[in-house]
Amino acid sequence: MKDGRIPGLERFVDAVVSRLGFRVHENNEGEVERLLRQRLQHTGCGSVEAYLERFRDAAFAASELREIGLELTVAETYFFRHPDQFRAFVEVALPDRIRARQATRRLNVLSAGCATGEEPYSLAAAMADFPELRNWDVRIWGIDVNARLLDQARAASYSAWALRSGSTEQRSRFFRPDGDRYVLDASLAQAVRFEARNLLEDDPQFWQPDFFDVIFCRNVMIYFSSVAVRSLVERLARSLVSGGYLFLGPSETLRGVSQEFHLRHTQDAFYYQRRLPHELAELAGPAELAVPRSANAALTPPDRGNPGWVSAIAASSTRIAALADRSRRQSEHRDPASPERAQAAVGIELDLDEVRDLVREERFEDALLAIGALPGQAATDPDALLLQAVVLANRGNVAGAEEICQRLVARDELRPGAHYLLAFCQERRGDVLSAAEHDQTAIYLDPAFAMPRLHLGLLALRMGDLPTARRELREALSLLAREDASRMLLFGGGFDRGALVRLCETQLERCGGGQ
């Protein structure tokens, strides 16, 4: 914390704010300090020490945590928010879980961080269109840390603004006017049970293993620290049945957090499905990612079949893809508690740094030789394999590069670099739709990754989809402009900021989106 702050601010953050999982950083530190002043004044405590002493009283602690949670979160929401996700719920997740639950005829659905109830009520409304559920035991929970918001949810009375995303038919079907308010139909209001719960506090009776079929936990993790996010996701995964579905906010991903889920993409929505037990067992076992080194022999000269500046950028950008995942070398791949593994990880990283230097220098034959000389554990490291795929793509062996990336994605679906390189490979063999799908996945996993934006914009221009081309190229232009010089050097594939910016500007002019 900075000098001049309230004495004891750090203790307040460590002892109180951390219990709710919220992140404190430069942008919101002033807000947290104002909140502390407010709570000290409201409770009549003369110091942080006196305030924290009162936390020994469970009733006081529960009340304060509710108030603090309200202040630190944005409670504004509305019915059928992010409609693409609700379509995926109705068309994919719910029918799949109905099939899986035919024997028990029971479904359990959770809305975590439900605020004033619009989300769980939207789920109830969506499920009302499934007549096969009429004789089922369907339970929908809405939980939130703030009991005051839950009181509003139970009242089930909303403004027209809360219904802005729903259709006129949904409004007339599920609500009745009451002055300037809309009251939810009693059958839906009774379908949801609300409980005040802190998502970071475990309750074995509520968080039962393999209990929920679908969990919506949207726009919650954006407030949490990385430690809190991991704790929350572990709890959600444990309580979600194998094959169950998890919906996060559009800007939230499990990248670097958990590998217990498959990434799904339908109806322009990304969401997750918990892996089956045998798939989790395979993940826990030794990785079998090695690609026969004979693949390196199948080299052909670089592809010259599509000359020009755009082709040159596309070819060089494949070299960038491997480096996009460099920050992902997290603890889920290596056990930091094991000194032996930690030492091995250091050795692998040193070996891979040498290979990356060769790739950056475009010494691709030397890079392949260096990869071939890596010791066994390093040779099967996902980063080493992605580097190998990059080199193969640059040398024209698109099939070899694609094979490696497919194996990588099968093992870890949340690697944006692998998805981007797959997009490049699949475009080269004519599968433009699959290429666009992998570009979109890379963008979802790393919104700051400029190259899939650029590639997707070029694909859309090629297919005549000018609105998409303009949108993606503009976003790529914005991302490139915000890159610092060192990152531009790392990810630019030999082209500087000016060259990539000019490419975006030129292609924007072609599709009528120039400034």
TILUM-592638 format. One line per 10 residues: number of its first residue (from 1); their letters; for each residue x, y, z of C-alpha. Coordinates in Angstrom, 1 decimal, padded with zeros to 4 digits. Layout:
REM TILUM-592638
NUM> A> X Y Z  ...
This chain:
REM TILUM-592638
1> MKDGRIPGLE> 000.0 000.0 000.0  001.1 003.6 -000.7  002.3 005.9 002.0  -000.3 008.3 003.4  -003.0 005.6 003.5  -005.1 004.9 006.6  -003.0 003.1 009.2  -004.0 -000.5 009.2  -005.3 -000.5 005.6  -003.2 -003.5 004.7
11> RFVDAVVSRL> -004.5 -005.4 007.7  -008.1 -004.6 006.6  -007.3 -006.0 003.2  -005.6 -009.1 004.5  -008.1 -009.9 007.3  -011.4 -008.8 005.7  -011.4 -008.1 002.0  -009.4 -011.3 001.3  -012.2 -013.3 002.8  -014.4 -012.2 -000.1
21> GFRVHENNEG> -011.6 -013.0 -002.6  -011.5 -009.4 -004.0  -008.4 -008.1 -005.7  -006.9 -004.9 -004.5  -004.6 -003.1 -007.0  -003.7 000.5 -008.0  -006.9 001.2 -009.8  -009.2 000.3 -006.8  -007.0 000.9 -003.8  -008.6 004.3 -003.3
31> EVERLLRQRL> -012.0 002.8 -003.4  -011.0 000.2 -000.7  -009.6 003.0 001.5  -012.9 005.0 001.1  -014.8 001.8 002.0  -012.7 001.4 005.2  -013.3 004.9 006.3  -017.0 004.4 005.7  -017.1 001.2 007.8  -015.1 002.7 010.6
41> QHTGCGSVEA> -017.5 005.6 010.8  -020.6 003.4 010.5  -019.5 001.0 013.2  -018.1 003.7 015.5  -014.7 002.0 015.6  -011.9 004.4 016.3  -009.2 002.4 014.6  -008.7 -000.6 012.3  -007.5 -002.6 015.3  -010.7 -002.0 017.1
51> YLERFRDAAF> -012.7 -002.8 014.0  -010.9 -006.1 013.4  -011.3 -007.0 017.1  -015.1 -006.8 016.6  -014.8 -009.5 013.9  -014.5 -012.0 016.7  -018.3 -011.6 016.9  -019.7 -013.9 014.2  -022.9 -011.8 013.8  -020.8 -008.6 013.3
61> AASELREIGL> -018.5 -010.3 010.9  -021.3 -011.7 008.8  -023.1 -008.3 008.6  -019.9 -006.4 007.7  -018.9 -008.9 005.0  -022.4 -008.5 003.4  -022.0 -004.7 003.4  -018.5 -004.8 002.1  -019.5 -007.3 -000.6  -022.2 -005.0 -001.8
71> ELTVAETYFF> -019.8 -002.0 -002.0  -017.1 -003.9 -003.9  -019.3 -005.5 -006.6  -021.5 -004.2 -009.3  -025.0 -005.6 -008.7  -026.6 -004.3 -011.9  -027.8 -007.1 -014.1  -030.9 -008.0 -016.2  -032.9 -010.8 -017.6  -031.4 -013.0 -020.3
81> RHPDQFRAFV> -028.1 -011.2 -020.1  -025.7 -012.5 -022.8  -028.4 -014.2 -024.8  -026.0 -016.4 -026.8  -025.2 -018.2 -023.6  -028.8 -018.8 -022.8  -029.3 -020.2 -026.3  -026.4 -022.6 -025.7  -028.0 -023.5 -022.4  -031.3 -024.3 -024.0
91> EVALPDRIRA> -030.1 -025.9 -027.2  -027.0 -027.8 -025.9  -026.5 -028.0 -022.1  -030.1 -028.6 -020.9  -031.0 -031.3 -023.5  -027.8 -033.1 -022.8  -028.4 -033.1 -019.0  -032.0 -034.2 -019.5  -030.7 -037.2 -021.5  -028.1 -038.0 -018.8
101> RQATRRLNVL> -030.7 -037.7 -015.9  -033.4 -039.9 -017.4  -032.9 -042.5 -014.7  -033.2 -040.1 -011.7  -035.4 -037.5 -013.3  -033.7 -034.8 -011.2  -031.9 -031.6 -012.3  -029.9 -029.2 -010.1  -029.0 -025.8 -011.5  -027.0 -023.1 -009.7
111> SAGCATGEEP> -026.7 -019.4 -010.3  -023.6 -018.3 -008.2  -023.4 -014.5 -007.6  -027.0 -014.0 -008.5  -027.4 -010.5 -007.1  -031.1 -009.5 -007.5  -032.2 -012.7 -009.1  -032.5 -011.9 -012.8  -030.2 -014.8 -013.8  -031.8 -017.7 -011.9
121> YSLAAAMADF> -035.2 -016.5 -012.9  -034.1 -016.4 -016.5  -032.9 -020.0 -016.2  -036.3 -020.9 -014.8  -038.1 -019.2 -017.7  -035.9 -021.0 -020.2  -036.6 -024.4 -018.5  -040.3 -023.7 -018.6  -040.3 -024.4 -022.4  -039.3 -028.1 -021.7
131> PELRNWDVRI> -042.5 -030.0 -021.2  -040.6 -033.2 -020.4  -039.4 -031.5 -017.1  -042.9 -031.1 -015.7  -042.8 -034.3 -013.7  -039.1 -033.9 -012.8  -037.5 -032.8 -009.5  -036.0 -029.5 -010.8  -034.1 -027.4 -008.3  -032.7 -023.9 -009.1
141> WGIDVNARLL> -030.5 -022.1 -006.5  -029.5 -018.5 -006.5  -026.7 -017.6 -004.1  -025.0 -014.3 -003.3  -022.9 -012.9 -000.5  -025.3 -010.0 000.0  -028.5 -010.9 001.8  -030.0 -007.5 001.0  -029.8 -008.2 -002.7  -031.4 -011.6 -002.2
151> DQARAASYSA> -034.4 -009.9 -000.4  -034.9 -007.9 -003.6  -034.7 -011.1 -005.6  -037.3 -012.8 -003.5  -039.7 -009.8 -004.1  -039.5 -010.7 -007.8  -040.5 -007.1 -008.9  -038.4 -005.4 -011.6  -038.2 -002.3 -013.7  -038.6 -002.2 -017.4
161> WALRSGSTEQ> -034.8 -001.7 -017.6  -034.2 -005.1 -016.1  -036.3 -006.7 -018.9  -034.6 -004.9 -021.8  -032.9 -008.0 -023.2  -036.0 -010.2 -023.2  -038.6 -010.3 -026.0  -042.1 -008.8 -025.9  -043.5 -012.4 -025.8  -041.3 -013.2 -022.8
171> RSRFFRPDGD> -042.4 -010.1 -021.0  -046.1 -010.7 -021.5  -045.8 -014.4 -020.7  -043.7 -014.3 -017.5  -044.6 -010.8 -016.0  -047.6 -008.8 -015.1  -047.5 -005.0 -014.9  -047.7 -003.3 -011.5  -047.5 000.4 -011.9  -044.1 001.2 -013.3
181> RYVLDASLAQ> -042.8 -002.3 -012.3  -043.1 -005.8 -013.6  -043.9 -008.7 -011.2  -042.6 -012.2 -012.1  -045.1 -015.0 -012.5  -045.6 -016.9 -009.2  -044.7 -020.2 -010.8  -041.2 -018.9 -011.7  -040.7 -017.0 -008.5  -041.4 -020.2 -006.6
191> AVRFEARNLL> -039.0 -022.2 -008.7  -035.9 -020.6 -007.3  -034.5 -020.9 -003.8  -032.2 -018.1 -002.6  -029.4 -018.4 000.0  -026.8 -016.0 001.3  -023.4 -017.6 000.8  -019.8 -016.5 000.4  -018.5 -018.4 -002.6  -015.1 -018.8 -000.9
201> EDDPQFWQPD> -016.4 -020.4 002.2  -016.9 -024.2 002.0  -020.0 -025.9 003.2  -019.9 -029.6 002.6  -023.7 -030.0 002.9  -024.2 -027.4 000.1  -021.2 -028.1 -002.1  -021.8 -031.8 -002.4  -019.6 -033.6 -004.9  -021.1 -034.3 -008.4
211> FFDVIFCRNV> -024.4 -032.5 -007.4  -025.1 -029.7 -009.9  -025.9 -030.3 -013.6  -025.3 -026.7 -014.7  -023.6 -023.8 -012.9  -023.8 -020.2 -014.0  -021.0 -018.1 -012.4  -020.8 -015.1 -014.6  -018.9 -011.9 -014.0  -017.9 -013.0 -010.5
221> MIYFSSVAVR> -014.2 -014.0 -011.0  -013.3 -010.6 -012.5  -013.4 -009.2 -008.9  -011.3 -012.0 -007.4  -007.6 -012.5 -006.8  -005.9 -015.3 -008.6  -005.8 -017.4 -005.4  -009.5 -016.8 -004.8  -010.3 -017.8 -008.4  -008.5 -021.1 -008.1
231> SLVERLARSL> -010.3 -021.8 -004.8  -013.6 -021.0 -006.4  -013.1 -023.0 -009.5  -011.9 -026.1 -007.5  -015.2 -025.9 -005.5  -017.3 -025.5 -008.6  -015.6 -028.3 -010.4  -016.0 -030.6 -007.4  -019.7 -029.9 -007.1  -020.4 -030.2 -010.8
241> VSGGYLFLGP> -021.4 -033.6 -012.1  -019.1 -035.2 -014.7  -020.4 -033.9 -018.0  -022.0 -031.0 -016.4  -021.8 -027.4 -017.7  -020.2 -024.3 -016.4  -021.0 -020.8 -017.8  -018.6 -017.9 -017.0  -018.8 -014.3 -018.0  -017.7 -013.5 -021.6
251> SETLRGVSQE> -014.4 -012.0 -020.4  -013.6 -014.8 -018.0  -011.7 -018.0 -018.8  -010.2 -021.0 -017.1  -006.9 -020.5 -018.9  -004.1 -021.1 -016.4  -006.7 -022.0 -013.7  -008.1 -025.5 -014.4  -007.8 -028.3 -016.8  -010.9 -030.2 -015.5
261> FHLRHTQDAF> -013.1 -028.8 -018.3  -013.5 -029.0 -022.0  -013.9 -025.7 -023.7  -017.2 -025.5 -025.8  -018.2 -023.0 -028.4  -021.7 -022.8 -029.8  -024.2 -020.0 -030.6  -021.3 -017.5 -030.5  -020.9 -018.4 -026.8  -017.9 -020.0 -025.0
271> YYQRRLPHEL> -018.6 -022.2 -022.0  -017.2 -025.3 -020.3  -018.1 -028.9 -019.8  -016.6 -031.0 -017.0  -014.5 -033.8 -018.2  -015.5 -037.4 -017.6  -013.7 -039.5 -015.0  -011.5 -041.4 -017.5  -010.5 -038.1 -019.1  -009.5 -036.7 -015.8
281> AELAGPAELA> -007.5 -039.8 -015.1  -005.7 -039.4 -018.4  -004.8 -035.8 -017.6  -003.4 -037.0 -014.2  -001.2 -039.6 -016.0  002.0 -039.0 -017.9  001.7 -036.8 -021.0  001.9 -038.6 -024.3  002.5 -035.7 -026.5  005.7 -036.7 -028.3
291> VPRSANAALT> 005.6 -036.4 -032.0  007.9 -038.7 -034.0  011.0 -036.8 -034.8  010.8 -038.2 -038.3  008.2 -035.5 -038.9  011.1 -033.0 -038.9  012.5 -034.7 -042.0  009.3 -034.0 -044.0  010.5 -030.5 -044.8  009.6 -028.7 -048.0
301> PPDRGNPGWV> 010.6 -025.2 -049.0  008.5 -022.4 -047.5  005.1 -021.9 -049.2  005.5 -019.4 -052.0  002.1 -020.1 -053.6  000.4 -017.0 -052.4  003.0 -014.2 -052.8  002.5 -010.6 -051.5  002.6 -008.7 -048.3  -000.4 -010.3 -046.7
311> SAIAASSTRI> 001.0 -013.8 -047.4  004.3 -012.7 -045.9  002.7 -011.5 -042.8  000.6 -014.6 -042.4  003.6 -016.8 -042.8  005.7 -014.9 -040.3  002.9 -014.7 -037.8  003.0 -018.4 -037.3  006.3 -017.8 -035.6  004.6 -015.5 -033.2
321> AALADRSRRQ> 002.0 -018.1 -032.1  004.4 -020.2 -030.0  005.5 -017.2 -028.0  001.9 -016.3 -027.1  001.8 -019.1 -024.5  005.1 -018.3 -022.9  003.4 -016.7 -019.9  001.3 -019.9 -019.4  004.0 -022.0 -017.9  002.1 -022.2 -014.6
331> SEHRDPASPE> 002.1 -024.6 -011.7  -000.6 -026.9 -013.2  002.0 -028.4 -015.5  004.7 -028.7 -012.9  004.7 -029.4 -009.2  006.5 -026.5 -007.4  006.5 -028.4 -004.2  008.9 -031.0 -005.6  012.5 -029.7 -005.7  013.4 -032.3 -008.3
341> RAQAAVGIEL> 010.6 -031.2 -010.6  011.3 -027.6 -010.0  015.0 -028.1 -011.0  013.9 -030.0 -014.1  011.6 -027.2 -015.0  014.4 -024.7 -014.8  016.5 -026.9 -017.1  013.7 -027.3 -019.6  013.2 -023.5 -019.7  016.9 -022.9 -020.3
351> DLDEVRDLVR> 016.8 -025.4 -023.2  013.7 -023.8 -024.7  015.1 -020.3 -024.4  017.9 -021.4 -026.7  015.4 -022.8 -029.2  013.4 -019.6 -029.1  016.5 -017.5 -029.8  017.0 -019.6 -032.9  013.4 -019.2 -034.0  013.5 -015.4 -033.5
361> EERFEDALLA> 016.6 -015.4 -035.7  014.8 -017.5 -038.3  017.4 -020.2 -038.1  014.7 -022.9 -038.5  017.0 -025.8 -039.4  019.1 -025.1 -036.4  016.0 -024.8 -034.2  014.8 -028.2 -035.4  018.2 -029.7 -034.6  018.1 -028.1 -031.1
371> IGALPGQAAT> 014.6 -029.5 -030.5  015.7 -032.9 -031.6  018.6 -032.8 -029.1  016.4 -031.9 -026.2  016.4 -034.6 -023.4  013.3 -036.8 -023.0  011.3 -034.6 -020.6  012.0 -031.4 -022.4  011.2 -032.9 -025.8  007.6 -033.7 -024.6
381> DPDALLLQAV> 007.1 -030.3 -022.9  004.1 -028.5 -024.5  006.1 -025.4 -025.1  008.8 -027.3 -026.9  006.2 -029.1 -029.1  004.5 -025.8 -029.9  007.9 -024.4 -031.0  008.4 -027.4 -033.1  005.0 -026.9 -034.8  005.9 -023.2 -035.4
391> VLANRGNVAG> 009.2 -024.2 -037.1  007.5 -026.9 -039.2  004.8 -024.4 -040.4  007.5 -021.9 -041.3  009.3 -024.6 -043.3  006.1 -025.5 -045.2  005.3 -028.7 -043.3  001.7 -027.5 -042.5  000.5 -031.1 -041.9  003.2 -031.8 -039.3
401> AEEICQRLVA> 002.5 -028.5 -037.6  -001.2 -029.2 -037.5  -000.7 -032.7 -036.1  001.3 -031.4 -033.2  -001.2 -028.6 -032.4  -004.1 -031.1 -032.5  -002.3 -033.2 -029.9  -001.6 -030.1 -027.8  -005.2 -028.9 -027.9  -006.4 -032.5 -027.0
411> RDELRPGAHY> -004.2 -032.3 -023.9  -004.8 -028.6 -023.0  -007.7 -026.8 -024.9  -006.8 -023.5 -023.4  -003.6 -022.7 -025.2  -004.3 -019.6 -027.5  -001.0 -020.0 -029.4  -001.9 -023.6 -030.4  -005.4 -022.5 -031.6  -003.9 -019.6 -033.6
421> LLAFCQERRG> -001.4 -021.9 -035.3  -004.2 -024.4 -036.1  -006.2 -021.5 -037.7  -003.2 -020.8 -039.9  -002.7 -024.5 -040.8  -006.4 -025.1 -041.6  -006.6 -022.0 -043.7  -003.6 -023.3 -045.7  -005.5 -026.5 -046.5  -008.7 -024.7 -047.4
431> DVLSAAEHDQ> -010.8 -025.2 -044.3  -011.7 -021.5 -043.7  -014.6 -022.2 -041.3  -012.4 -024.3 -038.9  -009.7 -021.6 -039.2  -012.1 -018.9 -038.1  -013.3 -021.1 -035.2  -009.7 -021.5 -033.9  -009.0 -017.8 -034.3  -012.2 -017.0 -032.3
441> TAIYLDPAFA> -011.0 -019.4 -029.6  -007.6 -017.9 -029.4  -009.2 -014.4 -029.1  -011.5 -015.6 -026.3  -008.6 -017.2 -024.4  -006.3 -014.1 -024.8  -008.3 -011.0 -025.8  -005.0 -009.0 -026.0  -003.5 -011.4 -028.7  -003.5 -009.2 -031.8
451> MPRLHLGLLA> -002.5 -011.8 -034.4  -005.7 -014.0 -034.4  -007.7 -010.7 -034.7  -005.6 -009.8 -037.7  -005.9 -013.3 -039.2  -009.7 -013.5 -038.6  -010.1 -010.1 -040.2  -008.2 -011.2 -043.3  -010.3 -014.4 -043.5  -013.5 -012.4 -043.2
461> LRMGDLPTAR> -012.3 -010.1 -046.0  -011.4 -013.0 -048.2  -015.0 -014.5 -047.6  -016.7 -011.2 -048.3  -017.9 -010.7 -044.8  -017.0 -007.0 -044.6  -018.6 -006.1 -041.2  -016.6 -008.8 -039.5  -013.5 -007.9 -041.4  -013.8 -004.2 -040.4
471> RELREALSLL> -014.5 -005.1 -036.7  -011.6 -007.5 -036.4  -009.1 -005.4 -038.3  -010.0 -002.4 -036.2  -009.5 -004.4 -033.0  -006.2 -005.7 -034.3  -005.1 -002.2 -035.1  -006.1 -001.0 -031.6  -004.2 -003.9 -030.0  -001.1 -003.4 -032.1
481> AREDASRMLL> -001.1 000.3 -031.2  -001.1 -000.5 -027.5  001.8 -003.0 -027.6  005.0 -001.9 -026.1  008.2 -002.1 -028.1  009.6 -005.2 -026.5  006.4 -007.2 -026.9  006.1 -006.0 -030.5  009.6 -007.3 -031.2  008.7 -010.6 -029.6
491> FGGGFDRGAL> 005.4 -011.1 -031.4  005.9 -009.2 -034.6  007.6 -012.0 -036.5  010.3 -009.7 -037.9  007.8 -006.9 -038.7  007.8 -003.8 -036.7  004.8 -002.0 -035.3  004.6 000.3 -038.3  004.5 -002.5 -040.9  001.7 -004.4 -039.0
501> VRLCETQLER> -000.3 -001.2 -038.5  000.0 -000.3 -042.2  -001.2 -003.8 -043.0  -004.4 -003.3 -040.9  -004.9 000.2 -042.3  -004.5 -001.0 -045.9  -007.0 -003.9 -045.4  -009.4 -001.7 -043.6  -009.5 000.6 -046.6  -010.1 -002.4 -048.9
511> CGGGQ> -013.3 -003.3 -046.9  -014.5 000.3 -046.5  -013.4 000.7 -042.9  -010.6 003.2 -043.3  -010.4 006.3 -041.3
